Amino acid sequence: MAEQAETLRRTPLSRDRVLRAAVALADEAGIESLSMRNLAQDLGVVPMALYKHVANKDELLDGMIDVIVGQIDPPASDIHWKDAIRRRVLSAREVLRRHPWAPLAIESRTMATPAVLAYLDSVVATFKAGGFSANLAHHVMHTMGSRVLGFSQELFDASRQAGRSGATTPEPPAALPPEFAARFPHLAEIAGAASHDDQSIVGEGCDDQFEFEFALDLLLDGIERLHQRGWTSPRRNG
């Protein structure tokens, strides 16, 4: 093991190696642990050596996002557009679940990275290949929102509310108090109406993966109906 670590340390530094090491560090300890100093220590180099490959931490984060997006399955061209989009989005979700810090990193960028733009472009291309007008594809992409990248901003995601990133292990929520049910009877009713996933970040009675796929399928079914009707927006520029 020590020899392997020493071999890695002697491997010439490259941009790809820097980015992949940064991804591994974020996976292991969370994105908040990432610093040029910590990354240099992991790579066995001085911090200044990193700046030959990434100009600053912002460029490092952009590159890390591109590494993650590059792991998403390529688009399928031999199946129905709806199946192709569903398969692609769920591949993106699987990738982001392996790197739980990535959604917040993607959201933190003021401009989309090249790999994200290429991914979104390929998704639009799938819609276009299915016969969608540019107008309908425009509105569809707005409707899909972040879900097209494999994640959604859940109302009850505790890690987002607390402003944290990285993997979290939520504590089992306490039973709903009677006063909650009396004040919010409809929320109380739906809280126990779904299957329970112990790993859910949404809350008791919710299954993250099921809820994600349910909403994704609901969107795709509605999009398909609009497409079949030849729908177009009354506002051509919106």
PyRosetta script that sets phi, psi and omega in degrees:
from pyrosetta import init, pose_from_sequence

init()
pose = pose_from_sequence("MAEQAETLRRTPLSRDRVLRAAVALADEAGIESLSMRNLAQDLGVVPMALYKHVANKDELLDGMIDVIVGQIDPPASDIHWKDAIRRRVLSAREVLRRHPWAPLAIESRTMATPAVLAYLDSVVATFKAGGFSANLAHHVMHTMGSRVLGFSQELFDASRQAGRSGATTPEPPAALPPEFAARFPHLAEIAGAASHDDQSIVGEGCDDQFEFEFALDLLLDGIERLHQRGWTSPRRNG")
pose.set_psi(1, -43.0)
pose.set_omega(1, 179.8)
pose.set_phi(2, -63.9)
pose.set_psi(2, -38.6)
pose.set_omega(2, 179.1)
pose.set_phi(3, -65.5)
pose.set_psi(3, -39.5)
pose.set_omega(3, 179.4)
pose.set_phi(4, -64.1)
pose.set_psi(4, -42.2)
pose.set_omega(4, 178.9)
pose.set_phi(5, -63.3)
pose.set_psi(5, -40.5)
pose.set_omega(5, 179.6)
pose.set_phi(6, -66.3)
pose.set_psi(6, -37.1)
pose.set_omega(6, 177.3)
pose.set_phi(7, -62.4)
pose.set_psi(7, -43.3)
pose.set_omega(7, 179.0)
pose.set_phi(8, -62.5)
pose.set_psi(8, -39.8)
pose.set_omega(8, -179.7)
pose.set_phi(9, -65.2)
pose.set_psi(9, -30.8)
pose.set_omega(9, -178.8)
pose.set_phi(10, -85.5)
pose.set_psi(10, -10.0)
pose.set_omega(10, 178.5)
pose.set_phi(11, -64.7)
pose.set_psi(11, 131.6)
pose.set_omega(11, -178.8)
pose.set_phi(12, -54.9)
pose.set_psi(12, 139.4)
pose.set_omega(12, 179.9)
pose.set_phi(13, -73.0)
pose.set_psi(13, 140.8)
pose.set_omega(13, 176.5)
pose.set_phi(14, -144.1)
pose.set_psi(14, 165.6)
pose.set_omega(14, 179.1)
pose.set_phi(15, -61.6)
pose.set_psi(15, -42.5)
pose.set_omega(15, -179.2)
pose.set_phi(16, -62.0)
pose.set_psi(16, -42.8)
pose.set_omega(16, 179.9)
pose.set_phi(17, -65.7)
pose.set_psi(17, -39.3)
pose.set_omega(17, 178.4)
pose.set_phi(18, -62.1)
pose.set_psi(18, -46.7)
pose.set_omega(18, -177.1)
pose.set_phi(19, -65.5)
pose.set_psi(19, -42.4)
pose.set_omega(19, -178.8)
pose.set_phi(20, -68.8)
pose.set_psi(20, -34.8)
pose.set_omega(20, 176.0)
pose.set_phi(21, -67.1)
pose.set_psi(21, -37.5)
pose.set_omega(21, 178.3)
pose.set_phi(22, -65.7)
pose.set_psi(22, -40.8)
pose.set_omega(22, 177.0)
pose.set_phi(23, -61.5)
pose.set_psi(23, -44.9)
pose.set_omega(23, -179.8)
pose.set_phi(24, -62.4)
pose.set_psi(24, -39.9)
pose.set_omega(24, 179.5)
pose.set_phi(25, -65.3)
pose.set_psi(25, -43.2)
pose.set_omega(25, 178.6)
pose.set_phi(26, -66.2)
pose.set_psi(26, -37.6)
pose.set_omega(26, 178.0)
pose.set_phi(27, -62.5)
pose.set_psi(27, -39.4)
pose.set_omega(27, -174.0)
pose.set_phi(28, -78.2)
pose.set_psi(28, -41.8)
pose.set_omega(28, -169.8)
pose.set_phi(29, -124.2)
pose.set_psi(29, 0.7)
pose.set_omega(29, -178.9)
pose.set_phi(30, 92.8)
pose.set_psi(30, 152.9)
pose.set_omega(30, -175.2)
pose.set_phi(31, -65.5)
pose.set_psi(31, -26.1)
pose.set_omega(31, -179.1)
pose.set_phi(32, -68.0)
pose.set_psi(32, -18.1)
pose.set_omega(32, -179.8)
pose.set_phi(33, -84.5)
pose.set_psi(33, -9.1)
pose.set_omega(33, -174.3)
pose.set_phi(34, -78.9)
pose.set_psi(34, 123.1)
pose.set_omega(34, 172.6)
pose.set_phi(35, -144.4)
pose.set_psi(35, 159.4)
pose.set_omega(35, 179.6)
pose.set_phi(36, -62.3)
pose.set_psi(36, -34.7)
pose.set_omega(36, 180.0)
pose.set_phi(37, -67.2)
pose.set_psi(37, -46.7)
pose.set_omega(37, 179.7)
pose.set_phi(38, -64.7)
pose.set_psi(38, -39.2)
pose.set_omega(38, 179.4)
pose.set_phi(39, -65.3)
pose.set_psi(39, -42.8)
pose.set_omega(39, 178.2)
pose.set_phi(40, -61.5)
pose.set_psi(40, -40.0)
pose.set_omega(40, 178.9)
pose.set_phi(41, -62.1)
pose.set_psi(41, -43.1)
pose.set_omega(41, 178.4)
pose.set_phi(42, -62.2)
pose.set_psi(42, -35.0)
pose.set_omega(42, -177.5)
pose.set_phi(43, -87.5)
pose.set_psi(43, -8.2)
pose.set_omega(43, 178.9)
pose.set_phi(44, 72.8)
pose.set_psi(44, 34.1)
pose.set_omega(44, 179.1)
pose.set_phi(45, -131.2)
pose.set_psi(45, 170.3)
pose.set_omega(45, 174.6)
pose.set_phi(46, -81.5)
pose.set_psi(46, 150.2)
pose.set_omega(46, -177.7)
pose.set_phi(47, -53.2)
pose.set_psi(47, -36.7)
pose.set_omega(47, -178.0)
pose.set_phi(48, -61.4)
pose.set_psi(48, -26.3)
pose.set_omega(48, -179.6)
pose.set_phi(49, -64.8)
pose.set_psi(49, -27.1)
pose.set_omega(49, -178.6)
pose.set_phi(50, -69.2)
pose.set_psi(50, -30.3)
pose.set_omega(50, -174.0)
pose.set_phi(51, -72.4)
pose.set_psi(51, -7.2)
pose.set_omega(51, 172.5)
pose.set_phi(52, -75.8)
pose.set_psi(52, -16.7)
pose.set_omega(52, -174.9)
pose.set_phi(53, -117.6)
pose.set_psi(53, -27.8)
pose.set_omega(53, 174.0)
pose.set_phi(54, -136.9)
pose.set_psi(54, 133.6)
pose.set_omega(54, -173.0)
pose.set_phi(55, -70.6)
pose.set_psi(55, -32.7)
pose.set_omega(55, -176.5)
pose.set_phi(56, -165.0)
pose.set_psi(56, -177.2)
pose.set_omega(56, -176.6)
pose.set_phi(57, -68.4)
pose.set_psi(57, -33.5)
pose.set_omega(57, 177.1)
pose.set_phi(58, -61.0)
pose.set_psi(58, -44.3)
pose.set_omega(58, 178.4)
pose.set_phi(59, -66.5)
pose.set_psi(59, -33.7)
pose.set_omega(59, 176.6)
pose.set_phi(60, -62.8)
pose.set_psi(60, -46.8)
pose.set_omega(60, 179.8)
pose.set_phi(61, -63.6)
pose.set_psi(61, -40.5)
pose.set_omega(61, 177.3)
pose.set_phi(62, -59.8)
pose.set_psi(62, -44.3)
pose.set_omega(62, -180.0)
pose.set_phi(63, -65.9)
pose.set_psi(63, -37.6)
pose.set_omega(63, 177.7)
pose.set_phi(64, -63.1)
pose.set_psi(64, -42.8)
pose.set_omega(64, 177.8)
pose.set_phi(65, -60.4)
pose.set_psi(65, -41.5)
pose.set_omega(65, -179.9)
pose.set_phi(66, -65.4)
pose.set_psi(66, -35.7)
pose.set_omega(66, 175.7)
pose.set_phi(67, -61.3)
pose.set_psi(67, -45.0)
pose.set_omega(67, -179.1)
pose.set_phi(68, -63.8)
pose.set_psi(68, -49.2)
pose.set_omega(68, -178.0)
pose.set_phi(69, -62.9)
pose.set_psi(69, -30.9)
pose.set_omega(69, 178.3)
pose.set_phi(70, -66.6)
pose.set_psi(70, -13.2)
pose.set_omega(70, 178.7)
pose.set_phi(71, -86.7)
pose.set_psi(71, -8.6)
pose.set_omega(71, 179.9)
pose.set_phi(72, -72.0)
pose.set_psi(72, 138.4)
pose.set_omega(72, -179.7)
pose.set_phi(73, -56.1)
pose.set_psi(73, 143.3)
pose.set_omega(73, 177.2)
pose.set_phi(74, -67.5)
pose.set_psi(74, 160.0)
pose.set_omega(74, -178.9)
pose.set_phi(75, -68.0)
pose.set_psi(75, 145.4)
pose.set_omega(75, 175.9)
pose.set_phi(76, -93.0)
pose.set_psi(76, 135.7)
pose.set_omega(76, -175.9)
pose.set_phi(77, -108.6)
pose.set_psi(77, -2.2)
pose.set_omega(77, -173.6)
pose.set_phi(78, -111.0)
pose.set_psi(78, 18.0)
pose.set_omega(78, -179.9)
pose.set_phi(79, -132.3)
pose.set_psi(79, 169.3)
pose.set_omega(79, 179.4)
pose.set_phi(80, -59.4)
pose.set_psi(80, 144.8)
pose.set_omega(80, -175.8)
pose.set_phi(81, -54.9)
pose.set_psi(81, -38.5)
pose.set_omega(81, -176.7)
pose.set_phi(82, -65.2)
pose.set_psi(82, -43.2)
pose.set_omega(82, 178.3)
pose.set_phi(83, -67.0)
pose.set_psi(83, -37.4)
pose.set_omega(83, -179.5)
pose.set_phi(84, -65.0)
pose.set_psi(84, -43.5)
pose.set_omega(84, 178.7)
pose.set_phi(85, -65.6)
pose.set_psi(85, -44.0)
pose.set_omega(85, -178.8)
pose.set_phi(86, -60.9)
pose.set_psi(86, -44.9)
pose.set_omega(86, -179.6)
pose.set_phi(87, -62.4)
pose.set_psi(87, -41.3)
pose.set_omega(87, -177.3)
pose.set_phi(88, -67.9)
pose.set_psi(88, -45.3)
pose.set_omega(88, -178.8)
pose.set_phi(89, -64.6)
pose.set_psi(89, -41.3)
pose.set_omega(89, 180.0)
pose.set_phi(90, -70.3)
pose.set_psi(90, -28.8)
pose.set_omega(90, 172.4)
pose.set_phi(91, -65.8)
pose.set_psi(91, -42.6)
pose.set_omega(91, 177.7)
pose.set_phi(92, -61.4)
pose.set_psi(92, -40.9)
pose.set_omega(92, 179.8)
pose.set_phi(93, -64.3)
pose.set_psi(93, -41.0)
pose.set_omega(93, 179.1)
pose.set_phi(94, -62.2)
pose.set_psi(94, -40.7)
pose.set_omega(94, 179.0)
pose.set_phi(95, -64.0)
pose.set_psi(95, -46.2)
pose.set_omega(95, -177.8)
pose.set_phi(96, -68.7)
pose.set_psi(96, -27.7)
pose.set_omega(96, 175.7)
pose.set_phi(97, -69.8)
pose.set_psi(97, -25.6)
pose.set_omega(97, 175.1)
pose.set_phi(98, -76.3)
pose.set_psi(98, -21.5)
pose.set_omega(98, -178.5)
pose.set_phi(99, -128.7)
pose.set_psi(99, 76.7)
pose.set_omega(99, -169.9)
pose.set_phi(100, -64.6)
pose.set_psi(100, -11.8)
pose.set_omega(100, 177.3)
pose.set_phi(101, -83.0)
pose.set_psi(101, -15.8)
pose.set_omega(101, -170.1)
pose.set_phi(102, -65.5)
pose.set_psi(102, -41.7)
pose.set_omega(102, 179.7)
pose.set_phi(103, -55.8)
pose.set_psi(103, -45.6)
pose.set_omega(103, 179.6)
pose.set_phi(104, -66.3)
pose.set_psi(104, -34.1)
pose.set_omega(104, 177.8)
pose.set_phi(105, -65.8)
pose.set_psi(105, -42.3)
pose.set_omega(105, 178.0)
pose.set_phi(106, -62.4)
pose.set_psi(106, -44.2)
pose.set_omega(106, -179.6)
pose.set_phi(107, -66.1)
pose.set_psi(107, -26.2)
pose.set_omega(107, -176.1)
pose.set_phi(108, -76.9)
pose.set_psi(108, -16.0)
pose.set_omega(108, -177.5)
pose.set_phi(109, -76.4)
pose.set_psi(109, 134.7)
pose.set_omega(109, 178.0)
pose.set_phi(110, -77.8)
pose.set_psi(110, -22.3)
pose.set_omega(110, 176.4)
pose.set_phi(111, -134.8)
pose.set_psi(111, 143.8)
pose.set_omega(111, 178.8)
pose.set_phi(112, -65.2)
pose.set_psi(112, 142.7)
pose.set_omega(112, 178.7)
pose.set_phi(113, -76.7)
pose.set_psi(113, 164.8)
pose.set_omega(113, 179.9)
pose.set_phi(114, -56.4)
pose.set_psi(114, -41.5)
pose.set_omega(114, -178.7)
pose.set_phi(115, -68.3)
pose.set_psi(115, -37.9)
pose.set_omega(115, 177.3)
pose.set_phi(116, -65.0)
pose.set_psi(116, -43.3)
pose.set_omega(116, 178.3)
pose.set_phi(117, -62.0)
pose.set_psi(117, -41.3)
pose.set_omega(117, 179.2)
pose.set_phi(118, -65.0)
pose.set_psi(118, -39.4)
pose.set_omega(118, 178.7)
pose.set_phi(119, -64.0)
pose.set_psi(119, -48.7)
pose.set_omega(119, 179.9)
pose.set_phi(120, -61.9)
pose.set_psi(120, -38.6)
pose.set_omega(120, 178.2)
pose.set_phi(121, -61.8)
pose.set_psi(121, -40.4)
pose.set_omega(121, -179.6)
pose.set_phi(122, -69.9)
pose.set_psi(122, -30.9)
pose.set_omega(122, 175.8)
pose.set_phi(123, -66.9)
pose.set_psi(123, -45.2)
pose.set_omega(123, 176.3)
pose.set_phi(124, -60.6)
pose.set_psi(124, -38.6)
pose.set_omega(124, 179.1)
pose.set_phi(125, -61.3)
pose.set_psi(125, -36.4)
pose.set_omega(125, 177.9)
pose.set_phi(126, -65.4)
pose.set_psi(126, -42.9)
pose.set_omega(126, 176.0)
pose.set_phi(127, -61.6)
pose.set_psi(127, -44.9)
pose.set_omega(127, -179.1)
pose.set_phi(128, -63.1)
pose.set_psi(128, -39.9)
pose.set_omega(128, 178.1)
pose.set_phi(129, -64.6)
pose.set_psi(129, -25.2)
pose.set_omega(129, 176.9)
pose.set_phi(130, -82.8)
pose.set_psi(130, 3.1)
pose.set_omega(130, 176.6)
pose.set_phi(131, 97.1)
pose.set_psi(131, 7.9)
pose.set_omega(131, -179.5)
pose.set_phi(132, -69.9)
pose.set_psi(132, 143.9)
pose.set_omega(132, 170.5)
pose.set_phi(133, -74.9)
pose.set_psi(133, 159.8)
pose.set_omega(133, 177.1)
pose.set_phi(134, -62.2)
pose.set_psi(134, -34.9)
pose.set_omega(134, -179.8)
pose.set_phi(135, -63.2)
pose.set_psi(135, -47.7)
pose.set_omega(135, 179.9)
pose.set_phi(136, -66.5)
pose.set_psi(136, -42.3)
pose.set_omega(136, 179.4)
pose.set_phi(137, -60.3)
pose.set_psi(137, -37.9)
pose.set_omega(137, 178.3)
pose.set_phi(138, -57.9)
pose.set_psi(138, -49.8)
pose.set_omega(138, -177.6)
pose.set_phi(139, -71.4)
pose.set_psi(139, -33.7)
pose.set_omega(139, 178.4)
pose.set_phi(140, -62.0)
pose.set_psi(140, -42.8)
pose.set_omega(140, -179.3)
pose.set_phi(141, -65.1)
pose.set_psi(141, -37.0)
pose.set_omega(141, 174.8)
pose.set_phi(142, -62.7)
pose.set_psi(142, -42.3)
pose.set_omega(142, -177.2)
pose.set_phi(143, -66.8)
pose.set_psi(143, -41.6)
pose.set_omega(143, -179.7)
pose.set_phi(144, -65.9)
pose.set_psi(144, -35.8)
pose.set_omega(144, 178.2)
pose.set_phi(145, 56.4)
pose.set_psi(145, -142.5)
pose.set_omega(145, -177.8)
pose.set_phi(146, -67.1)
pose.set_psi(146, -18.1)
pose.set_omega(146, -179.7)
pose.set_phi(147, -58.7)
pose.set_psi(147, -29.4)
pose.set_omega(147, -179.7)
pose.set_phi(148, -64.9)
pose.set_psi(148, -22.7)
pose.set_omega(148, 177.3)
pose.set_phi(149, -96.3)
pose.set_psi(149, 6.4)
pose.set_omega(149, 172.8)
pose.set_phi(150, 95.7)
pose.set_psi(150, 10.5)
pose.set_omega(150, 176.7)
pose.set_phi(151, -146.3)
pose.set_psi(151, 163.0)
pose.set_omega(151, 177.2)
pose.set_phi(152, -140.5)
pose.set_psi(152, 154.0)
pose.set_omega(152, 179.7)
pose.set_phi(153, -84.3)
pose.set_psi(153, 94.4)
pose.set_omega(153, -177.5)
pose.set_phi(154, -72.8)
pose.set_psi(154, 141.7)
pose.set_omega(154, -179.0)
pose.set_phi(155, -60.4)
pose.set_psi(155, -35.5)
pose.set_omega(155, -171.5)
pose.set_phi(156, -113.9)
pose.set_psi(156, 30.1)
pose.set_omega(156, 177.8)
pose.set_phi(157, -77.9)
pose.set_psi(157, 105.0)
pose.set_omega(157, -174.3)
pose.set_phi(158, -63.1)
pose.set_psi(158, -34.0)
pose.set_omega(158, -177.7)
pose.set_phi(159, -66.4)
pose.set_psi(159, -33.1)
pose.set_omega(159, 178.4)
pose.set_phi(160, -74.3)
pose.set_psi(160, -40.9)
pose.set_omega(160, -178.6)
pose.set_phi(161, -62.3)
pose.set_psi(161, -34.5)
pose.set_omega(161, -178.3)
pose.set_phi(162, -86.5)
pose.set_psi(162, -5.3)
pose.set_omega(162, 179.6)
pose.set_phi(163, 74.6)
pose.set_psi(163, 22.3)
pose.set_omega(163, -178.4)
pose.set_phi(164, -97.4)
pose.set_psi(164, 161.4)
pose.set_omega(164, 173.5)
pose.set_phi(165, -131.4)
pose.set_psi(165, 172.0)
pose.set_omega(165, -179.1)
pose.set_phi(166, 88.8)
pose.set_psi(166, 173.7)
pose.set_omega(166, -177.1)
pose.set_phi(167, -69.8)
pose.set_psi(167, 139.3)
pose.set_omega(167, 176.0)
pose.set_phi(168, -130.7)
pose.set_psi(168, 151.6)
pose.set_omega(168, 175.6)
pose.set_phi(169, -115.3)
pose.set_psi(169, 97.6)
pose.set_omega(169, -175.2)
pose.set_phi(170, -67.8)
pose.set_psi(170, 146.7)
pose.set_omega(170, 175.2)
pose.set_phi(171, -77.5)
pose.set_psi(171, 146.5)
pose.set_omega(171, 177.5)
pose.set_phi(172, -58.7)
pose.set_psi(172, 129.4)
pose.set_omega(172, -178.5)
pose.set_phi(173, -69.0)
pose.set_psi(173, 150.3)
pose.set_omega(173, 177.9)
pose.set_phi(174, -73.7)
pose.set_psi(174, 160.2)
pose.set_omega(174, 178.2)
pose.set_phi(175, -62.8)
pose.set_psi(175, 146.9)
pose.set_omega(175, -179.5)
pose.set_phi(176, -64.1)
pose.set_psi(176, 128.6)
pose.set_omega(176, 178.8)
pose.set_phi(177, -70.1)
pose.set_psi(177, 153.2)
pose.set_omega(177, -178.2)
pose.set_phi(178, -56.4)
pose.set_psi(178, -37.3)
pose.set_omega(178, -178.5)
pose.set_phi(179, -64.7)
pose.set_psi(179, -30.3)
pose.set_omega(179, 177.0)
pose.set_phi(180, -64.8)
pose.set_psi(180, -48.6)
pose.set_omega(180, -179.2)
pose.set_phi(181, -62.5)
pose.set_psi(181, -34.9)
pose.set_omega(181, 180.0)
pose.set_phi(182, -70.1)
pose.set_psi(182, -35.6)
pose.set_omega(182, -177.4)
pose.set_phi(183, -85.1)
pose.set_psi(183, -34.3)
pose.set_omega(183, -178.0)
pose.set_phi(184, -126.7)
pose.set_psi(184, 68.9)
pose.set_omega(184, -173.0)
pose.set_phi(185, -63.2)
pose.set_psi(185, -32.8)
pose.set_omega(185, -177.9)
pose.set_phi(186, -73.5)
pose.set_psi(186, -40.0)
pose.set_omega(186, 175.7)
pose.set_phi(187, -63.9)
pose.set_psi(187, -41.2)
pose.set_omega(187, 179.5)
pose.set_phi(188, -63.0)
pose.set_psi(188, -36.1)
pose.set_omega(188, -178.9)
pose.set_phi(189, -66.7)
pose.set_psi(189, -45.4)
pose.set_omega(189, -177.1)
pose.set_phi(190, -76.4)
pose.set_psi(190, -20.2)
pose.set_omega(190, -178.5)
pose.set_phi(191, -60.3)
pose.set_psi(191, -31.9)
pose.set_omega(191, -179.1)
pose.set_phi(192, -106.8)
pose.set_psi(192, 15.0)
pose.set_omega(192, -173.8)
pose.set_phi(193, -95.1)
pose.set_psi(193, -6.0)
pose.set_omega(193, -176.0)
pose.set_phi(194, -120.0)
pose.set_psi(194, 167.7)
pose.set_omega(194, 178.3)
pose.set_phi(195, -66.9)
pose.set_psi(195, 157.0)
pose.set_omega(195, -175.7)
pose.set_phi(196, -106.3)
pose.set_psi(196, 128.6)
pose.set_omega(196, 174.8)
pose.set_phi(197, -114.0)
pose.set_psi(197, 117.2)
pose.set_omega(197, -176.8)
pose.set_phi(198, -61.0)
pose.set_psi(198, -23.8)
pose.set_omega(198, -178.4)
pose.set_phi(199, -93.0)
pose.set_psi(199, 4.4)
pose.set_omega(199, -176.8)
pose.set_phi(200, -62.6)
pose.set_psi(200, 141.6)
pose.set_omega(200, 172.8)
pose.set_phi(201, -100.5)
pose.set_psi(201, -5.0)
pose.set_omega(201, -177.6)
pose.set_phi(202, -83.0)
pose.set_psi(202, -40.0)
pose.set_omega(202, 178.1)
pose.set_phi(203, 144.3)
pose.set_psi(203, 171.4)
pose.set_omega(203, -178.5)
pose.set_phi(204, -59.1)
pose.set_psi(204, 137.5)
pose.set_omega(204, -179.5)
pose.set_phi(205, 89.3)
pose.set_psi(205, -2.0)
pose.set_omega(205, -177.6)
pose.set_phi(206, -117.8)
pose.set_psi(206, 145.1)
pose.set_omega(206, 178.4)
pose.set_phi(207, -120.4)
pose.set_psi(207, 109.4)
pose.set_omega(207, -175.5)
pose.set_phi(208, -51.4)
pose.set_psi(208, -51.0)
pose.set_omega(208, -175.5)
pose.set_phi(209, -65.2)
pose.set_psi(209, -43.0)
pose.set_omega(209, 179.2)
pose.set_phi(210, -63.0)
pose.set_psi(210, -45.6)
pose.set_omega(210, -178.4)
pose.set_phi(211, -63.3)
pose.set_psi(211, -38.5)
pose.set_omega(211, 179.1)
pose.set_phi(212, -63.7)
pose.set_psi(212, -49.7)
pose.set_omega(212, -177.9)
pose.set_phi(213, -67.3)
pose.set_psi(213, -35.2)
pose.set_omega(213, 178.8)
pose.set_phi(214, -60.4)
pose.set_psi(214, -49.1)
pose.set_omega(214, -179.6)
pose.set_phi(215, -66.9)
pose.set_psi(215, -39.0)
pose.set_omega(215, 178.2)
pose.set_phi(216, -60.7)
pose.set_psi(216, -47.2)
pose.set_omega(216, -179.9)
pose.set_phi(217, -65.9)
pose.set_psi(217, -37.0)
pose.set_omega(217, 178.1)
pose.set_phi(218, -62.0)
pose.set_psi(218, -43.9)
pose.set_omega(218, 177.1)
pose.set_phi(219, -62.9)
pose.set_psi(219, -47.9)
pose.set_omega(219, -177.4)
pose.set_phi(220, -64.4)
pose.set_psi(220, -38.0)
pose.set_omega(220, 177.4)
pose.set_phi(221, -63.2)
pose.set_psi(221, -43.8)
pose.set_omega(221, 178.5)
pose.set_phi(222, -66.2)
pose.set_psi(222, -40.3)
pose.set_omega(222, 177.8)
pose.set_phi(223, -61.7)
pose.set_psi(223, -41.5)
pose.set_omega(223, -179.6)
pose.set_phi(224, -62.4)
pose.set_psi(224, -40.5)
pose.set_omega(224, 179.3)
pose.set_phi(225, -64.7)
pose.set_psi(225, -41.5)
pose.set_omega(225, 176.7)
pose.set_phi(226, -61.1)
pose.set_psi(226, -42.3)
pose.set_omega(226, -179.5)
pose.set_phi(227, -63.4)
pose.set_psi(227, -43.3)
pose.set_omega(227, -179.6)
pose.set_phi(228, -65.2)
pose.set_psi(228, -31.1)
pose.set_omega(228, 179.0)
pose.set_phi(229, -81.4)
pose.set_psi(229, -7.8)
pose.set_omega(229, -176.8)
pose.set_phi(230, 69.9)
pose.set_psi(230, 32.2)
pose.set_omega(230, -176.1)
pose.set_phi(231, -61.3)
pose.set_psi(231, 143.6)
pose.set_omega(231, 171.0)
pose.set_phi(232, -143.7)
pose.set_psi(232, 153.2)
pose.set_omega(232, -176.8)
pose.set_phi(233, -74.5)
pose.set_psi(233, 140.2)
pose.set_omega(233, 174.2)
pose.set_phi(234, -67.2)
pose.set_psi(234, -20.0)
pose.set_omega(234, 177.2)
pose.set_phi(235, -104.4)
pose.set_psi(235, 101.5)
pose.set_omega(235, -172.5)
pose.set_phi(236, -65.0)
pose.set_psi(236, -24.7)
pose.set_omega(236, -177.0)
pose.set_phi(237, -101.0)
pose.set_psi(237, 5.8)
pose.set_omega(237, -176.1)
pose.set_phi(238, -102.8)
pose.dump_pdb("model.pdb")
